[in-house]
Amino acid sequence: MGIKLITGGVRSGKSRFAESLCMDAEYVTYVATGVASDEEMKKRIEHHRKRRPDHWCVVEEPHRLARVIQTVPPHHLVLVDSLTAWVSNQLMLYKEEWEEHLKQDARDWLETLKPYEAVLVTDEVGLGGVAMHPVSRAFQDGLGWLNQEVAQVADEVWMVIAGIPWRVKP
């Protein structure tokens, strides 16, 4: 299986598709990066919780993916949902220095992830226009960079549009 990157727009069915790819795995560690910062996000997180199988190991970690991945048993499939929330969390945590941290942290966890079977969920932000607000542009740039980095090392890349997965790579 190797590393699979699942991308698409908001509410496109990415997470559902990613979870379906993991259903046959005996052991799954689900790394949730979202933070319940408001009522709408709490509802999204609860929706995801209800959909996951009870036997999956769930780790909620908004920042330190490499540290979490290092603790995952080697026979577990790793599902990270989502890189989008992780980039947003990095931006909020590190403020002005976020880009340096993002790139180093991403390289660290990508290296740590190499021996695992993994499914990574992200949003595709490169299909819309350039954001008007500087923080939004920084987020788009950071996530766009990360998606390219992950896609380069991924064995498979999928794009989900309206619930329909399209294989992009190989």
C-alpha positions, 0 to 999 in steps of 0.5 A: 500500500505505501503512502496514499494521499487523498485530496479534494475540496471541502466536504467532497467525501475525502475522509469517507474515501480514506476511511474506506481504504483502511477498512480491511486493515487489522490495526489502524491508528487514526491521527486526528488533527482538527481542533474543536474551536467552535460549534461547527467544528465540534459537529464535524469532529463528532460526525467523523467519530461516529463513522469510525470503527470502534476498534481503531486507535485514535490519537488527537494531535494538532501539532506534533505529527512526527512524535505521534507517528513514532509511537504507532506500532509498526504493524498499524496502518496510519490514517492522518485526517487532515493535513489541512487542519495541521497546516492551519494549526501550525500557522496559528501556533508559530505565527510569523515563523510558521513557514520554517516550522511547517517545512521542518516539521513536515519533513520530520514526520514524512521521514518518520512515516516511511516504514508505515502504510499510510493514508493522508487526507488533505484539501486541494486549495490550488483550484480557487483564486488567490486569497485576499487576506495575507493570512489566508494566502500564507495558508494556501501557500503552505498547504499547496507546498505540503501537498506537493511534497507529500504527492512526490513521495506518495505511492498513490494520489487520489482526488475526490470530487462530489464523492467520486474518487479519481486516481491521479498517481500512478 
